[in-house]
Amino acid sequence: ELATALGAEPGRRADPAQVRAAVLSLRARKGMVLDEADHDTWGVGSFFTNPVVTRAEFDRLAASVGGAVPNYPAPDGVKLAAGWL
C-alpha cells in the first residue's frame, strides 16, 4: 500500500520525507492520526495483548466454547489470541 502511494516498486529506496508524508496520509485516511477536528481519531486504536493462562484455565475455556480455541505454547502456560477472545 505504501509503495503504491509512493509510486515506487516494493523494496526500493525512497526519500524519507516522502515516505513520512505518505505514511501519515495513509494513516489519516484510516483514522489513525490524531486530528482535533475529527472526533473519530480520538480513540486509542485496537491494541491487544495476548494473555497467558494456566493449562487448567485454558481447558475450562476450551470446554465452554465447544470448539477449537486458537492457542500457542508459552513458558508459563498457554497463550491465547486476544483478537479471538
PDB file of N, CA, C and O in Angstrom:
ATOM      1  N   GLU A   1       0.835  -1.189   0.000  1.00  0.00           N
ATOM      2  CA  GLU A   1       0.000   0.000   0.000  1.00  0.00           C
ATOM      3  C   GLU A   1       0.880   1.253   0.000  1.00  0.00           C
ATOM      4  O   GLU A   1       0.601   2.228  -0.697  1.00  0.00           O
ATOM      5  N   LEU A   2       1.946   1.200   0.799  1.00  0.00           N
ATOM      6  CA  LEU A   2       2.855   2.345   0.858  1.00  0.00           C
ATOM      7  C   LEU A   2       3.580   2.522  -0.468  1.00  0.00           C
ATOM      8  O   LEU A   2       3.707   3.642  -0.964  1.00  0.00           O
ATOM      9  N   ALA A   3       4.054   1.425  -1.041  1.00  0.00           N
ATOM     10  CA  ALA A   3       4.753   1.514  -2.328  1.00  0.00           C
ATOM     11  C   ALA A   3       3.834   2.101  -3.393  1.00  0.00           C
ATOM     12  O   ALA A   3       4.263   2.923  -4.202  1.00  0.00           O
ATOM     13  N   THR A   4       2.590   1.686  -3.395  1.00  0.00           N
ATOM     14  CA  THR A   4       1.627   2.218  -4.363  1.00  0.00           C
ATOM     15  C   THR A   4       1.428   3.714  -4.152  1.00  0.00           C
ATOM     16  O   THR A   4       1.401   4.482  -5.113  1.00  0.00           O
ATOM     17  N   ALA A   5       1.290   4.125  -2.895  1.00  0.00           N
ATOM     18  CA  ALA A   5       1.110   5.549  -2.595  1.00  0.00           C
ATOM     19  C   ALA A   5       2.309   6.372  -3.045  1.00  0.00           C
ATOM     20  O   ALA A   5       2.167   7.526  -3.449  1.00  0.00           O
ATOM     21  N   LEU A   6       3.495   5.765  -2.971  1.00  0.00           N
ATOM     22  CA  LEU A   6       4.717   6.467  -3.387  1.00  0.00           C
ATOM     23  C   LEU A   6       4.981   6.343  -4.880  1.00  0.00           C
ATOM     24  O   LEU A   6       5.840   7.039  -5.422  1.00  0.00           O
ATOM     25  N   GLY A   7       4.241   5.453  -5.549  1.00  0.00           N
ATOM     26  CA  GLY A   7       4.506   5.198  -6.965  1.00  0.00           C
ATOM     27  C   GLY A   7       5.858   4.526  -7.153  1.00  0.00           C
ATOM     28  O   GLY A   7       6.559   4.783  -8.132  1.00  0.00           O
ATOM     29  N   ALA A   8       6.221   3.659  -6.203  1.00  0.00           N
ATOM     30  CA  ALA A   8       7.529   3.010  -6.220  1.00  0.00           C
ATOM     31  C   ALA A   8       7.365   1.498  -6.208  1.00  0.00           C
ATOM     32  O   ALA A   8       6.315   0.973  -5.837  1.00  0.00           O
ATOM     33  N   GLU A   9       8.411   0.816  -6.617  1.00  0.00           N
ATOM     34  CA  GLU A   9       8.428  -0.637  -6.550  1.00  0.00           C
ATOM     35  C   GLU A   9       8.663  -1.063  -5.100  1.00  0.00           C
ATOM     36  O   GLU A   9       9.481  -0.454  -4.411  1.00  0.00           O
ATOM     37  N   PRO A  10       7.967  -2.089  -4.626  1.00  0.00           N
ATOM     38  CA  PRO A  10       8.220  -2.570  -3.262  1.00  0.00           C
ATOM     39  C   PRO A  10       9.695  -2.941  -3.085  1.00  0.00           C
ATOM     40  O   PRO A  10      10.298  -3.564  -3.959  1.00  0.00           O
ATOM     41  N   GLY A  11      10.258  -2.552  -1.956  1.00  0.00           N
ATOM     42  CA  GLY A  11      11.649  -2.859  -1.664  1.00  0.00           C
ATOM     43  C   GLY A  11      12.645  -1.829  -2.155  1.00  0.00           C
ATOM     44  O   GLY A  11      13.824  -1.898  -1.810  1.00  0.00           O
ATOM     45  N   ARG A  12      12.191  -0.870  -2.956  1.00  0.00           N
ATOM     46  CA  ARG A  12      13.090   0.176  -3.459  1.00  0.00           C
ATOM     47  C   ARG A  12      13.212   1.287  -2.427  1.00  0.00           C
ATOM     48  O   ARG A  12      12.310   1.493  -1.615  1.00  0.00           O
ATOM     49  N   ARG A  13      14.315   1.988  -2.462  1.00  0.00           N
ATOM     50  CA  ARG A  13      14.521   3.114  -1.544  1.00  0.00           C
ATOM     51  C   ARG A  13      13.687   4.313  -1.993  1.00  0.00           C
ATOM     52  O   ARG A  13      13.427   4.516  -3.179  1.00  0.00           O
ATOM     53  N   ALA A  14      13.281   5.096  -0.993  1.00  0.00           N
ATOM     54  CA  ALA A  14      12.503   6.301  -1.284  1.00  0.00           C
ATOM     55  C   ALA A  14      12.964   7.405  -0.345  1.00  0.00           C
ATOM     56  O   ALA A  14      13.563   7.144   0.698  1.00  0.00           O
ATOM     57  N   ASP A  15      12.680   8.623  -0.728  1.00  0.00           N
ATOM     58  CA  ASP A  15      13.034   9.781   0.080  1.00  0.00           C
ATOM     59  C   ASP A  15      12.306   9.709   1.423  1.00  0.00           C
ATOM     60  O   ASP A  15      11.084   9.566   1.450  1.00  0.00           O
ATOM     61  N   PRO A  16      13.037   9.805   2.538  1.00  0.00           N
ATOM     62  CA  PRO A  16      12.397   9.698   3.855  1.00  0.00           C
ATOM     63  C   PRO A  16      11.258  10.693   4.078  1.00  0.00           C
ATOM     64  O   PRO A  16      10.253  10.343   4.696  1.00  0.00           O
ATOM     65  N   ALA A  17      11.393  11.903   3.595  1.00  0.00           N
ATOM     66  CA  ALA A  17      10.328  12.903   3.772  1.00  0.00           C
ATOM     67  C   ALA A  17       9.072  12.482   3.010  1.00  0.00           C
ATOM     68  O   ALA A  17       7.957  12.672   3.495  1.00  0.00           O
ATOM     69  N   GLN A  18       9.252  11.912   1.820  1.00  0.00           N
ATOM     70  CA  GLN A  18       8.102  11.444   1.047  1.00  0.00           C
ATOM     71  C   GLN A  18       7.457  10.230   1.714  1.00  0.00           C
ATOM     72  O   GLN A  18       6.233  10.096   1.723  1.00  0.00           O
ATOM     73  N   VAL A  19       8.283   9.354   2.267  1.00  0.00           N
ATOM     74  CA  VAL A  19       7.750   8.185   2.968  1.00  0.00           C
ATOM     75  C   VAL A  19       6.931   8.634   4.174  1.00  0.00           C
ATOM     76  O   VAL A  19       5.828   8.136   4.397  1.00  0.00           O
ATOM     77  N   ARG A  20       7.468   9.572   4.949  1.00  0.00           N
ATOM     78  CA  ARG A  20       6.748  10.080   6.121  1.00  0.00           C
ATOM     79  C   ARG A  20       5.407  10.673   5.716  1.00  0.00           C
ATOM     80  O   ARG A  20       4.382  10.381   6.331  1.00  0.00           O
ATOM     81  N   ALA A  21       5.415  11.500   4.690  1.00  0.00           N
ATOM     82  CA  ALA A  21       4.174  12.132   4.239  1.00  0.00           C
ATOM     83  C   ALA A  21       3.165  11.085   3.772  1.00  0.00           C
ATOM     84  O   ALA A  21       1.973  11.195   4.059  1.00  0.00           O
ATOM     85  N   ALA A  22       3.642  10.076   3.055  1.00  0.00           N
ATOM     86  CA  ALA A  22       2.744   9.033   2.557  1.00  0.00           C
ATOM     87  C   ALA A  22       2.171   8.204   3.707  1.00  0.00           C
ATOM     88  O   ALA A  22       0.984   7.879   3.704  1.00  0.00           O
ATOM     89  N   VAL A  23       3.007   7.860   4.689  1.00  0.00           N
ATOM     90  CA  VAL A  23       2.534   7.087   5.842  1.00  0.00           C
ATOM     91  C   VAL A  23       1.481   7.884   6.608  1.00  0.00           C
ATOM     92  O   VAL A  23       0.436   7.344   6.970  1.00  0.00           O
ATOM     93  N   LEU A  24       1.748   9.158   6.857  1.00  0.00           N
ATOM     94  CA  LEU A  24       0.770   9.990   7.563  1.00  0.00           C
ATOM     95  C   LEU A  24      -0.536  10.098   6.788  1.00  0.00           C
ATOM     96  O   LEU A  24      -1.615  10.064   7.380  1.00  0.00           O
ATOM     97  N   SER A  25      -0.446  10.226   5.479  1.00  0.00           N
ATOM     98  CA  SER A  25      -1.644  10.317   4.652  1.00  0.00           C
ATOM     99  C   SER A  25      -2.453   9.019   4.710  1.00  0.00           C
ATOM    100  O   SER A  25      -3.671   9.048   4.885  1.00  0.00           O
ATOM    101  N   LEU A  26      -1.771   7.887   4.562  1.00  0.00           N
ATOM    102  CA  LEU A  26      -2.462   6.597   4.620  1.00  0.00           C
ATOM    103  C   LEU A  26      -3.119   6.391   5.981  1.00  0.00           C
ATOM    104  O   LEU A  26      -4.270   5.962   6.060  1.00  0.00           O
ATOM    105  N   ARG A  27      -2.397   6.694   7.038  1.00  0.00           N
ATOM    106  CA  ARG A  27      -2.943   6.514   8.386  1.00  0.00           C
ATOM    107  C   ARG A  27      -4.086   7.482   8.663  1.00  0.00           C
ATOM    108  O   ARG A  27      -5.059   7.121   9.325  1.00  0.00           O
ATOM    109  N   ALA A  28      -3.975   8.702   8.164  1.00  0.00           N
ATOM    110  CA  ALA A  28      -5.043   9.690   8.369  1.00  0.00           C
ATOM    111  C   ALA A  28      -6.340   9.219   7.719  1.00  0.00           C
ATOM    112  O   ALA A  28      -7.419   9.402   8.281  1.00  0.00           O
ATOM    113  N   ARG A  29      -6.238   8.617   6.548  1.00  0.00           N
ATOM    114  CA  ARG A  29      -7.442   8.113   5.872  1.00  0.00           C
ATOM    115  C   ARG A  29      -8.097   6.985   6.649  1.00  0.00           C
ATOM    116  O   ARG A  29      -9.287   6.718   6.484  1.00  0.00           O
ATOM    117  N   LYS A  30      -7.316   6.320   7.498  1.00  0.00           N
ATOM    118  CA  LYS A  30      -7.838   5.214   8.299  1.00  0.00           C
ATOM    119  C   LYS A  30      -8.198   5.659   9.715  1.00  0.00           C
ATOM    120  O   LYS A  30      -8.540   4.831  10.560  1.00  0.00           O
ATOM    121  N   GLY A  31      -8.120   6.966   9.975  1.00  0.00           N
ATOM    122  CA  GLY A  31      -8.444   7.489  11.297  1.00  0.00           C
ATOM    123  C   GLY A  31      -7.392   7.169  12.336  1.00  0.00           C
ATOM    124  O   GLY A  31      -7.704   7.061  13.522  1.00  0.00           O
ATOM    125  N   MET A  32      -6.148   7.015  11.907  1.00  0.00           N
ATOM    126  CA  MET A  32      -5.073   6.628  12.821  1.00  0.00           C
ATOM    127  C   MET A  32      -4.140   7.784  13.175  1.00  0.00           C
ATOM    128  O   MET A  32      -3.118   7.573  13.828  1.00  0.00           O
ATOM    129  N   VAL A  33      -4.478   8.996  12.755  1.00  0.00           N
ATOM    130  CA  VAL A  33      -3.667  10.171  13.075  1.00  0.00           C
ATOM    131  C   VAL A  33      -4.575  11.154  13.806  1.00  0.00           C
ATOM    132  O   VAL A  33      -5.648  11.504  13.314  1.00  0.00           O
ATOM    133  N   LEU A  34      -4.143  11.592  14.969  1.00  0.00           N
ATOM    134  CA  LEU A  34      -4.959  12.498  15.774  1.00  0.00           C
ATOM    135  C   LEU A  34      -5.253  13.780  15.009  1.00  0.00           C
ATOM    136  O   LEU A  34      -4.348  14.447  14.506  1.00  0.00           O
ATOM    137  N   ASP A  35      -6.535  14.109  14.933  1.00  0.00           N
ATOM    138  CA  ASP A  35      -6.995  15.319  14.256  1.00  0.00           C
ATOM    139  C   ASP A  35      -8.013  15.975  15.185  1.00  0.00           C
ATOM    140  O   ASP A  35      -9.075  15.408  15.443  1.00  0.00           O
ATOM    141  N   GLU A  36      -7.694  17.157  15.682  1.00  0.00           N
ATOM    142  CA  GLU A  36      -8.577  17.848  16.626  1.00  0.00           C
ATOM    143  C   GLU A  36      -9.988  18.043  16.072  1.00  0.00           C
ATOM    144  O   GLU A  36     -10.949  18.089  16.840  1.00  0.00           O
ATOM    145  N   ALA A  37     -10.125  18.156  14.752  1.00  0.00           N
ATOM    146  CA  ALA A  37     -11.429  18.403  14.146  1.00  0.00           C
ATOM    147  C   ALA A  37     -12.213  17.115  13.892  1.00  0.00           C
ATOM    148  O   ALA A  37     -13.404  17.170  13.584  1.00  0.00           O
ATOM    149  N   ASP A  38     -11.565  15.969  14.015  1.00  0.00           N
ATOM    150  CA  ASP A  38     -12.217  14.693  13.704  1.00  0.00           C
ATOM    151  C   ASP A  38     -12.258  13.829  14.960  1.00  0.00           C
ATOM    152  O   ASP A  38     -11.254  13.222  15.332  1.00  0.00           O
ATOM    153  N   HIS A  39     -13.400  13.775  15.601  1.00  0.00           N
ATOM    154  CA  HIS A  39     -13.538  13.035  16.856  1.00  0.00           C
ATOM    155  C   HIS A  39     -13.319  11.535  16.682  1.00  0.00           C
ATOM    156  O   HIS A  39     -13.047  10.844  17.664  1.00  0.00           O
ATOM    157  N   ASP A  40     -13.430  11.011  15.457  1.00  0.00           N
ATOM    158  CA  ASP A  40     -13.197   9.588  15.235  1.00  0.00           C
ATOM    159  C   ASP A  40     -11.736   9.205  15.431  1.00  0.00           C
ATOM    160  O   ASP A  40     -11.423   8.019  15.539  1.00  0.00           O
ATOM    161  N   THR A  41     -10.840  10.177  15.478  1.00  0.00           N
ATOM    162  CA  THR A  41      -9.419   9.865  15.663  1.00  0.00           C
ATOM    163  C   THR A  41      -9.004   9.941  17.123  1.00  0.00           C
ATOM    164  O   THR A  41      -7.824   9.780  17.435  1.00  0.00           O
ATOM    165  N   TRP A  42      -9.930  10.178  18.002  1.00  0.00           N
ATOM    166  CA  TRP A  42      -9.586  10.368  19.408  1.00  0.00           C
ATOM    167  C   TRP A  42      -9.491   9.062  20.182  1.00  0.00           C
ATOM    168  O   TRP A  42      -9.243   9.096  21.388  1.00  0.00           O
ATOM    169  N   GLY A  43      -9.673   7.930  19.552  1.00  0.00           N
ATOM    170  CA  GLY A  43      -9.587   6.641  20.230  1.00  0.00           C
ATOM    171  C   GLY A  43      -8.141   6.218  20.414  1.00  0.00           C
ATOM    172  O   GLY A  43      -7.221   6.871  19.922  1.00  0.00           O
ATOM    173  N   VAL A  44      -7.958   5.132  21.119  1.00  0.00           N
ATOM    174  CA  VAL A  44      -6.614   4.618  21.360  1.00  0.00           C
ATOM    175  C   VAL A  44      -6.249   3.515  20.375  1.00  0.00           C
ATOM    176  O   VAL A  44      -5.175   2.923  20.483  1.00  0.00           O
ATOM    177  N   GLY A  45      -7.114   3.235  19.432  1.00  0.00           N
ATOM    178  CA  GLY A  45      -6.819   2.180  18.475  1.00  0.00           C
ATOM    179  C   GLY A  45      -7.200   0.824  19.039  1.00  0.00           C
ATOM    180  O   GLY A  45      -7.859   0.721  20.074  1.00  0.00           O
ATOM    181  N   SER A  46      -6.778  -0.197  18.345  1.00  0.00           N
ATOM    182  CA  SER A  46      -7.080  -1.552  18.804  1.00  0.00           C
ATOM    183  C   SER A  46      -5.769  -2.269  19.073  1.00  0.00           C
ATOM    184  O   SER A  46      -5.137  -2.806  18.163  1.00  0.00           O
ATOM    185  N   PHE A  47      -5.381  -2.266  20.311  1.00  0.00           N
ATOM    186  CA  PHE A  47      -4.144  -2.902  20.731  1.00  0.00           C
ATOM    187  C   PHE A  47      -4.510  -4.061  21.639  1.00  0.00           C
ATOM    188  O   PHE A  47      -5.133  -3.878  22.685  1.00  0.00           O
ATOM    189  N   PHE A  48      -4.118  -5.244  21.229  1.00  0.00           N
ATOM    190  CA  PHE A  48      -4.419  -6.429  22.020  1.00  0.00           C
ATOM    191  C   PHE A  48      -3.141  -6.986  22.623  1.00  0.00           C
ATOM    192  O   PHE A  48      -2.101  -7.014  21.965  1.00  0.00           O
ATOM    193  N   THR A  49      -3.214  -7.423  23.856  1.00  0.00           N
ATOM    194  CA  THR A  49      -2.134  -8.170  24.481  1.00  0.00           C
ATOM    195  C   THR A  49      -2.635  -9.592  24.644  1.00  0.00           C
ATOM    196  O   THR A  49      -3.634  -9.834  25.321  1.00  0.00           O
ATOM    197  N   ASN A  50      -1.944 -10.524  24.028  1.00  0.00           N
ATOM    198  CA  ASN A  50      -2.356 -11.918  24.117  1.00  0.00           C
ATOM    199  C   ASN A  50      -2.095 -12.442  25.526  1.00  0.00           C
ATOM    200  O   ASN A  50      -0.947 -12.498  25.965  1.00  0.00           O
ATOM    201  N   PRO A  51      -3.162 -12.829  26.237  1.00  0.00           N
ATOM    202  CA  PRO A  51      -2.977 -13.280  27.615  1.00  0.00           C
ATOM    203  C   PRO A  51      -2.385 -14.686  27.688  1.00  0.00           C
ATOM    204  O   PRO A  51      -2.615 -15.524  26.816  1.00  0.00           O
ATOM    205  N   VAL A  52      -1.629 -14.917  28.734  1.00  0.00           N
ATOM    206  CA  VAL A  52      -1.121 -16.257  29.033  1.00  0.00           C
ATOM    207  C   VAL A  52      -1.902 -16.761  30.237  1.00  0.00           C
ATOM    208  O   VAL A  52      -1.953 -16.108  31.279  1.00  0.00           O
ATOM    209  N   VAL A  53      -2.510 -17.931  30.078  1.00  0.00           N
ATOM    210  CA  VAL A  53      -3.313 -18.523  31.144  1.00  0.00           C
ATOM    211  C   VAL A  53      -2.727 -19.881  31.526  1.00  0.00           C
ATOM    212  O   VAL A  53      -1.901 -20.437  30.802  1.00  0.00           O
ATOM    213  N   THR A  54      -3.155 -20.398  32.653  1.00  0.00           N
ATOM    214  CA  THR A  54      -2.703 -21.725  33.064  1.00  0.00           C
ATOM    215  C   THR A  54      -3.358 -22.779  32.178  1.00  0.00           C
ATOM    216  O   THR A  54      -4.342 -22.502  31.491  1.00  0.00           O
ATOM    217  N   ARG A  55      -2.817 -23.964  32.198  1.00  0.00           N
ATOM    218  CA  ARG A  55      -3.406 -25.068  31.423  1.00  0.00           C
ATOM    219  C   ARG A  55      -4.831 -25.331  31.898  1.00  0.00           C
ATOM    220  O   ARG A  55      -5.714 -25.583  31.078  1.00  0.00           O
ATOM    221  N   ALA A  56      -5.069 -25.278  33.201  1.00  0.00           N
ATOM    222  CA  ALA A  56      -6.415 -25.516  33.738  1.00  0.00           C
ATOM    223  C   ALA A  56      -7.397 -24.454  33.241  1.00  0.00           C
ATOM    224  O   ALA A  56      -8.527 -24.780  32.879  1.00  0.00           O
ATOM    225  N   GLU A  57      -6.973 -23.186  33.221  1.00  0.00           N
ATOM    226  CA  GLU A  57      -7.845 -22.114  32.714  1.00  0.00           C
ATOM    227  C   GLU A  57      -8.139 -22.320  31.234  1.00  0.00           C
ATOM    228  O   GLU A  57      -9.268 -22.125  30.781  1.00  0.00           O
ATOM    229  N   PHE A  58      -7.117 -22.713  30.488  1.00  0.00           N
ATOM    230  CA  PHE A  58      -7.321 -22.972  29.061  1.00  0.00           C
ATOM    231  C   PHE A  58      -8.309 -24.115  28.860  1.00  0.00           C
ATOM    232  O   PHE A  58      -9.215 -24.014  28.032  1.00  0.00           O
ATOM    233  N   ASP A  59      -8.143 -25.195  29.606  1.00  0.00           N
ATOM    234  CA  ASP A  59      -9.041 -26.346  29.470  1.00  0.00           C
ATOM    235  C   ASP A  59     -10.483 -25.958  29.771  1.00  0.00           C
ATOM    236  O   ASP A  59     -11.397 -26.403  29.077  1.00  0.00           O
ATOM    237  N   ARG A  60     -10.704 -25.126  30.804  1.00  0.00           N
ATOM    238  CA  ARG A  60     -12.064 -24.656  31.123  1.00  0.00           C
ATOM    239  C   ARG A  60     -12.632 -23.823  29.976  1.00  0.00           C
ATOM    240  O   ARG A  60     -13.793 -23.987  29.603  1.00  0.00           O
ATOM    241  N   LEU A  61     -11.813 -22.929  29.418  1.00  0.00           N
ATOM    242  CA  LEU A  61     -12.265 -22.098  28.301  1.00  0.00           C
ATOM    243  C   LEU A  61     -12.622 -22.965  27.104  1.00  0.00           C
ATOM    244  O   LEU A  61     -13.685 -22.799  26.505  1.00  0.00           O
ATOM    245  N   ALA A  62     -11.739 -23.886  26.758  1.00  0.00           N
ATOM    246  CA  ALA A  62     -11.971 -24.751  25.598  1.00  0.00           C
ATOM    247  C   ALA A  62     -13.250 -25.566  25.771  1.00  0.00           C
ATOM    248  O   ALA A  62     -14.001 -25.749  24.813  1.00  0.00           O
ATOM    249  N   ALA A  63     -13.502 -26.052  26.976  1.00  0.00           N
ATOM    250  CA  ALA A  63     -14.719 -26.824  27.233  1.00  0.00           C
ATOM    251  C   ALA A  63     -15.964 -25.955  27.127  1.00  0.00           C
ATOM    252  O   ALA A  63     -17.022 -26.430  26.713  1.00  0.00           O
ATOM    253  N   SER A  64     -15.843 -24.683  27.500  1.00  0.00           N
ATOM    254  CA  SER A  64     -17.023 -23.809  27.496  1.00  0.00           C
ATOM    255  C   SER A  64     -17.425 -23.345  26.105  1.00  0.00           C
ATOM    256  O   SER A  64     -18.597 -23.041  25.882  1.00  0.00           O
ATOM    257  N   VAL A  65     -16.493 -23.282  25.164  1.00  0.00           N
ATOM    258  CA  VAL A  65     -16.841 -22.813  23.818  1.00  0.00           C
ATOM    259  C   VAL A  65     -17.202 -23.956  22.892  1.00  0.00           C
ATOM    260  O   VAL A  65     -17.821 -23.733  21.851  1.00  0.00           O
ATOM    261  N   GLY A  66     -16.832 -25.161  23.245  1.00  0.00           N
ATOM    262  CA  GLY A  66     -17.207 -26.317  22.443  1.00  0.00           C
ATOM    263  C   GLY A  66     -16.593 -26.337  21.059  1.00  0.00           C
ATOM    264  O   GLY A  66     -17.177 -26.903  20.136  1.00  0.00           O
ATOM    265  N   GLY A  67     -15.446 -25.742  20.898  1.00  0.00           N
ATOM    266  CA  GLY A  67     -14.774 -25.742  19.602  1.00  0.00           C
ATOM    267  C   GLY A  67     -13.304 -25.444  19.775  1.00  0.00           C
ATOM    268  O   GLY A  67     -12.799 -25.336  20.893  1.00  0.00           O
ATOM    269  N   ALA A  68     -12.634 -25.315  18.662  1.00  0.00           N
ATOM    270  CA  ALA A  68     -11.197 -25.040  18.697  1.00  0.00           C
ATOM    271  C   ALA A  68     -10.931 -23.632  19.226  1.00  0.00           C
ATOM    272  O   ALA A  68     -11.604 -22.675  18.845  1.00  0.00           O
ATOM    273  N   VAL A  69      -9.957 -23.525  20.093  1.00  0.00           N
ATOM    274  CA  VAL A  69      -9.543 -22.237  20.646  1.00  0.00           C
ATOM    275  C   VAL A  69      -8.119 -21.972  20.168  1.00  0.00           C
ATOM    276  O   VAL A  69      -7.214 -22.739  20.496  1.00  0.00           O
ATOM    277  N   PRO A  70      -7.899 -20.903  19.402  1.00  0.00           N
ATOM    278  CA  PRO A  70      -6.530 -20.603  18.968  1.00  0.00           C
ATOM    279  C   PRO A  70      -5.622 -20.433  20.182  1.00  0.00           C
ATOM    280  O   PRO A  70      -5.934 -19.669  21.095  1.00  0.00           O
ATOM    281  N   ASN A  71      -4.506 -21.145  20.190  1.00  0.00           N
ATOM    282  CA  ASN A  71      -3.593 -21.057  21.327  1.00  0.00           C
ATOM    283  C   ASN A  71      -2.187 -21.417  20.896  1.00  0.00           C
ATOM    284  O   ASN A  71      -1.968 -22.036  19.855  1.00  0.00           O
ATOM    285  N   TYR A  72      -1.251 -21.013  21.720  1.00  0.00           N
ATOM    286  CA  TYR A  72       0.168 -21.225  21.436  1.00  0.00           C
ATOM    287  C   TYR A  72       0.860 -21.572  22.745  1.00  0.00           C
ATOM    288  O   TYR A  72       0.512 -21.024  23.791  1.00  0.00           O
ATOM    289  N   PRO A  73       1.831 -22.472  22.702  1.00  0.00           N
ATOM    290  CA  PRO A  73       2.545 -22.797  23.936  1.00  0.00           C
ATOM    291  C   PRO A  73       3.317 -21.586  24.453  1.00  0.00           C
ATOM    292  O   PRO A  73       3.880 -20.814  23.678  1.00  0.00           O
ATOM    293  N   ALA A  74       3.334 -21.438  25.754  1.00  0.00           N
ATOM    294  CA  ALA A  74       4.076 -20.356  26.401  1.00  0.00           C
ATOM    295  C   ALA A  74       4.826 -20.950  27.589  1.00  0.00           C
ATOM    296  O   ALA A  74       4.383 -21.943  28.167  1.00  0.00           O
ATOM    297  N   PRO A  75       5.946 -20.355  27.954  1.00  0.00           N
ATOM    298  CA  PRO A  75       6.724 -20.895  29.080  1.00  0.00           C
ATOM    299  C   PRO A  75       5.922 -21.011  30.380  1.00  0.00           C
ATOM    300  O   PRO A  75       6.156 -21.917  31.181  1.00  0.00           O
ATOM    301  N   ASP A  76       4.976 -20.088  30.582  1.00  0.00           N
ATOM    302  CA  ASP A  76       4.208 -20.074  31.829  1.00  0.00           C
ATOM    303  C   ASP A  76       2.801 -20.636  31.694  1.00  0.00           C
ATOM    304  O   ASP A  76       2.007 -20.521  32.627  1.00  0.00           O
ATOM    305  N   GLY A  77       2.469 -21.243  30.553  1.00  0.00           N
ATOM    306  CA  GLY A  77       1.125 -21.768  30.367  1.00  0.00           C
ATOM    307  C   GLY A  77       0.752 -21.821  28.905  1.00  0.00           C
ATOM    308  O   GLY A  77       1.491 -22.350  28.075  1.00  0.00           O
ATOM    309  N   VAL A  78      -0.410 -21.265  28.600  1.00  0.00           N
ATOM    310  CA  VAL A  78      -0.938 -21.279  27.236  1.00  0.00           C
ATOM    311  C   VAL A  78      -1.270 -19.846  26.839  1.00  0.00           C
ATOM    312  O   VAL A  78      -1.975 -19.140  27.560  1.00  0.00           O
ATOM    313  N   LYS A  79      -0.755 -19.423  25.685  1.00  0.00           N
ATOM    314  CA  LYS A  79      -1.042 -18.070  25.197  1.00  0.00           C
ATOM    315  C   LYS A  79      -2.284 -18.130  24.317  1.00  0.00           C
ATOM    316  O   LYS A  79      -2.386 -18.964  23.417  1.00  0.00           O
ATOM    317  N   LEU A  80      -3.223 -17.236  24.592  1.00  0.00           N
ATOM    318  CA  LEU A  80      -4.457 -17.144  23.815  1.00  0.00           C
ATOM    319  C   LEU A  80      -4.375 -15.990  22.828  1.00  0.00           C
ATOM    320  O   LEU A  80      -3.615 -15.043  23.030  1.00  0.00           O
ATOM    321  N   ALA A  81      -5.156 -16.073  21.767  1.00  0.00           N
ATOM    322  CA  ALA A  81      -5.229 -14.992  20.786  1.00  0.00           C
ATOM    323  C   ALA A  81      -6.269 -13.982  21.267  1.00  0.00           C
ATOM    324  O   ALA A  81      -7.467 -14.259  21.218  1.00  0.00           O
ATOM    325  N   ALA A  82      -5.827 -12.827  21.725  1.00  0.00           N
ATOM    326  CA  ALA A  82      -6.738 -11.822  22.285  1.00  0.00           C
ATOM    327  C   ALA A  82      -7.777 -11.369  21.268  1.00  0.00           C
ATOM    328  O   ALA A  82      -8.926 -11.114  21.632  1.00  0.00           O
ATOM    329  N   GLY A  83      -7.395 -11.265  20.009  1.00  0.00           N
ATOM    330  CA  GLY A  83      -8.347 -10.867  18.977  1.00  0.00           C
ATOM    331  C   GLY A  83      -9.489 -11.865  18.848  1.00  0.00           C
ATOM    332  O   GLY A  83     -10.614 -11.480  18.529  1.00  0.00           O
ATOM    333  N   TRP A  84      -9.215 -13.136  19.091  1.00  0.00           N
ATOM    334  CA  TRP A  84     -10.243 -14.170  19.028  1.00  0.00           C
ATOM    335  C   TRP A  84     -11.174 -14.072  20.229  1.00  0.00           C
ATOM    336  O   TRP A  84     -12.377 -14.309  20.113  1.00  0.00           O
ATOM    337  N   LEU A  85     -10.607 -13.720  21.391  1.00  0.00           N
ATOM    338  CA  LEU A  85     -11.423 -13.649  22.601  1.00  0.00           C
ATOM    339  C   LEU A  85     -12.531 -12.634  22.446  1.00  0.00           C
ATOM    340  O   LEU A  85     -13.322 -12.438  23.369  1.00  0.00           O
TER     341      LEU A  85
END
